[in-house]
């Protein structure tokens, strides 16, 4: 079941609402942090993969900044769509469930960045703690390079020619043992 919450419909002084894309017991949760949405991929209320965000001062933040996120129906599916900006660059994302069983769910993230600056370094970075590695597979598409260190994973476009950069990946989350 998907839980839409339109983050753009709010009084001017209110913080944006959380946006949830729910797929069975699996959730992509977008929540407001300072000047942008961050997100996590969770089973139930346990975040397994969390986005690493930058600040308003970063020319190229650790993850693409999103200022608006909503869940929309596209055909038979619900998809999270987001847009944002940083400096002279504009970002967009679509997050779409692809398959889901009782034990696992696959979600596809597709990002784009239109930049007037060169060189550009758009990316998505996640905290990926060792204790959750057995529960999550991240598969980068051919347009995307994936770098992993001990605690995080970074996904970025393979193409360095702009002005539009695209990167995409699939996240498969498995149900924790005993859940």
C-alpha positions as CSV (number, residue, x, y, z in Angstrom):
1,X,0.0,0.0,0.0
2,X,1.3,3.4,-0.8
3,X,0.9,6.3,1.6
4,X,0.9,9.6,-0.4
5,X,1.5,12.9,1.3
6,X,1.9,15.9,-0.9
7,X,4.9,17.8,0.5
8,X,4.1,20.9,-1.6
9,X,0.6,21.6,-0.1
10,X,1.4,23.5,3.2
11,X,1.2,26.9,4.7
12,X,4.2,29.1,3.9
13,X,5.6,28.9,7.5
14,X,5.0,25.1,8.1
15,X,7.7,22.5,7.5
16,X,7.0,20.1,4.7
17,X,5.2,16.9,5.5
18,X,6.8,13.5,5.4
19,X,6.2,11.5,2.2
20,X,6.0,7.8,2.3
21,X,6.1,5.3,-0.6
22,X,5.0,2.1,1.1
23,X,5.3,-1.3,-0.6
24,X,4.0,-3.9,1.8
25,X,6.2,-3.7,4.9
26,X,8.9,-1.9,3.0
27,X,9.0,1.9,2.9
28,X,10.9,4.7,1.2
29,X,10.5,7.6,3.7
30,X,11.2,11.2,2.7
31,X,11.5,13.6,5.6
32,X,12.5,17.2,5.9
33,X,16.0,18.1,7.2
34,X,17.0,21.8,7.3
35,X,16.5,22.9,3.7
36,X,15.8,19.6,1.8
37,X,14.3,16.2,2.0
38,X,16.4,13.3,3.0
39,X,15.2,9.7,2.6
40,X,15.7,6.2,3.9
41,X,14.7,2.7,2.8
42,X,13.2,0.8,5.7
43,X,11.6,-2.4,6.7
44,X,8.7,-1.5,9.1
45,X,10.1,1.3,11.2
46,X,13.8,0.2,10.9
47,X,15.8,2.3,8.4
48,X,18.3,0.1,6.6
49,X,19.7,2.6,4.2
50,X,19.8,6.3,4.8
51,X,20.7,9.2,2.5
52,X,23.7,11.4,3.4
53,X,22.8,15.0,2.8
54,X,24.9,18.1,2.3
55,X,24.3,21.7,3.3
56,X,23.2,24.8,1.5
57,X,26.8,25.9,1.2
58,X,27.9,22.7,-0.7
59,X,28.5,23.3,-4.4
60,X,27.9,19.5,-4.9
61,X,26.2,18.0,-1.9
62,X,26.6,14.3,-1.0
63,X,23.1,13.6,-2.4
64,X,20.9,15.5,-4.8
65,X,18.9,18.1,-2.9
66,X,15.1,17.7,-3.1
67,X,12.8,20.6,-2.0
68,X,9.5,19.0,-3.3
69,X,8.4,15.4,-3.1
70,X,5.0,13.8,-3.8
71,X,3.6,10.4,-4.5
72,X,1.7,10.2,-7.8
73,X,-0.3,7.4,-9.5
74,X,1.1,6.4,-12.8
75,X,-1.0,3.7,-14.4
76,X,-1.4,1.0,-11.8
77,X,1.6,2.1,-9.7
78,X,2.3,4.8,-7.2
79,X,5.6,6.6,-7.8
80,X,7.5,9.1,-5.6
81,X,8.6,12.1,-7.7
82,X,10.9,14.8,-6.5
83,X,12.6,18.0,-7.7
84,X,15.1,20.4,-6.2
85,X,18.0,22.8,-6.9
86,X,21.4,23.7,-5.8
87,X,23.4,26.6,-7.2
88,X,22.7,26.7,-11.0
89,X,21.8,23.0,-11.1
90,X,18.3,21.4,-11.1
91,X,17.6,17.9,-9.9
92,X,14.8,15.4,-10.3
93,X,14.1,11.8,-9.1
94,X,11.5,9.1,-9.7
95,X,11.3,6.2,-7.2
96,X,9.3,3.3,-8.4
97,X,8.5,-0.1,-6.8
98,X,9.4,-2.8,-9.4
99,X,8.7,-6.1,-7.6
100,X,7.6,-7.1,-4.1
101,X,7.1,-10.4,-2.3
102,X,6.6,-11.2,1.4
103,X,10.4,-11.5,1.7
104,X,11.9,-8.9,-0.6
105,X,11.1,-5.7,-2.5
106,X,13.0,-4.0,-5.4
107,X,12.8,-0.3,-5.8
108,X,14.2,1.7,-8.8
109,X,15.7,5.2,-8.3
110,X,16.3,7.3,-11.4
111,X,17.9,10.7,-10.9
112,X,18.7,13.5,-13.3
113,X,20.7,16.7,-12.9
114,X,20.8,19.6,-15.4
115,X,23.9,21.7,-14.7
116,X,25.3,24.9,-16.1
117,X,28.5,24.3,-14.2
118,X,31.5,22.2,-15.4
119,X,32.8,20.0,-14.1
120,X,29.7,18.6,-12.4
121,X,29.6,16.0,-9.6
122,X,26.0,15.0,-9.0
123,X,25.5,11.9,-6.9
124,X,23.5,9.9,-4.3
125,X,25.3,8.8,-1.1
126,X,23.9,6.5,1.6
127,X,24.9,5.3,5.0
128,X,25.1,1.6,4.6
129,X,26.0,0.1,8.0
130,X,27.7,-3.3,8.0
131,X,24.9,-4.8,10.1
132,X,22.4,-4.1,7.2
133,X,24.5,-5.2,4.3
134,X,23.1,-8.7,4.2
135,X,19.6,-7.2,3.9
136,X,20.2,-4.9,1.0
137,X,21.5,-5.3,-2.6
138,X,22.3,-2.2,-4.6
139,X,22.6,-2.7,-8.4
140,X,23.9,0.2,-10.4
141,X,22.6,0.5,-14.0
142,X,25.2,1.0,-16.8
143,X,24.8,4.8,-16.6
144,X,26.0,4.7,-13.0
145,X,29.2,4.1,-11.1
146,X,29.0,2.6,-7.6
147,X,31.7,3.2,-4.9
148,X,31.5,1.5,-1.5
149,X,33.6,2.0,1.6
150,X,33.2,0.6,5.0
151,X,30.1,2.5,6.0
152,X,28.6,4.2,2.9
153,X,27.9,3.7,-0.8
154,X,28.0,6.5,-3.4
155,X,26.3,6.3,-6.8
156,X,27.0,8.8,-9.6
157,X,26.7,9.2,-13.3
158,X,29.4,7.5,-15.4
159,X,29.2,10.2,-18.1
160,X,31.1,13.4,-17.5
161,X,29.6,15.2,-20.4
162,X,26.8,17.5,-19.6
163,X,24.7,19.5,-19.3
164,X,22.3,16.7,-18.3
165,X,23.5,13.9,-16.1
166,X,21.5,10.7,-15.3
167,X,22.1,7.9,-12.8
168,X,19.9,5.0,-11.8
169,X,20.0,2.0,-9.5
170,X,17.9,-0.7,-8.0
171,X,17.7,-1.3,-4.3
172,X,16.5,-4.7,-3.2
173,X,15.6,-5.0,0.5
174,X,15.1,-8.4,2.2
175,X,13.0,-9.0,5.3
176,X,15.1,-9.2,8.4
177,X,15.3,-12.7,9.9
178,X,12.7,-13.2,12.5
179,X,10.4,-10.4,11.3
